[in-house]
């Protein structure tokens, strides 16, 4: 009986997650809308083909970008 309960609960969980993901997908904003706002640069690192990481703007880069809805 416990195994049947576990299977039923697992099925219900999968169903709920599928419904929630569908709702989230339909409400997704465009890339333009997602980028609107104020952004702060926190890292500018680069990885070479050999696997070596380098900080392109130093250890503590500073920068800010503001994107408005009107472009």
N, C-alpha and C positions, 0 to 999 in steps of 0.2 A: 504493500500500500504506500509506503514511503517513497519507493522508486517512482510510482505513478504520480505522486504529488510533485516530486522533483521535476519530472518530465513536463507536467502541466505548467509548473511555475516557469520553467525554462522557455516553453513555447509562448507563454504570456509575455515574458520579458522581451523576447525577439519581436513579437508583434508590436508592443509598445515602442520599442526602439525604432522599428521600421516606420511607424506612423510619425514619430517625432522627427526623424531625419527627413521625411518627405515635406513636412511643414517648414522646416528650417531651410530646405533647398528652395522652396518656392518663394521665400521671403528674402533671399540673398540680394544684397545691393550690388550695383555695378561697380567696377573697379574705380571709376571716377568718384563715385560717392564714398567708397571705402577710404580713399586717399585724402579726402577733405579734412583739414585740421592742421594742427601744429605738430611738427616732428622734430625730435632732437637726435643728433648723431651720437651714437654710443660706441660704435666700432666701425673700423674700416680695414679689416684684415683680408688677406689674399692667400690662397693656398696654391703653391706651384705644382706642376705635374709630378715632381719628386716627393711631394708631401710636406714641403717646408712651408710653415705659416709665417707671414710677415705682416706687420702693422704698417699700412700704407701712409697713414697720417700721424704716426707716433703712438705711444702707449695710451694717451688720454686725449683722443681727438675731440674737438669742440665744433659744433655746427648746429644750425637750426634751419628748417624749411617750413614755410606756411603755404598751404594749398587751399584756395577759396573755391566755392562752388561755381562762381562765374568764370573761372579759368584764369 
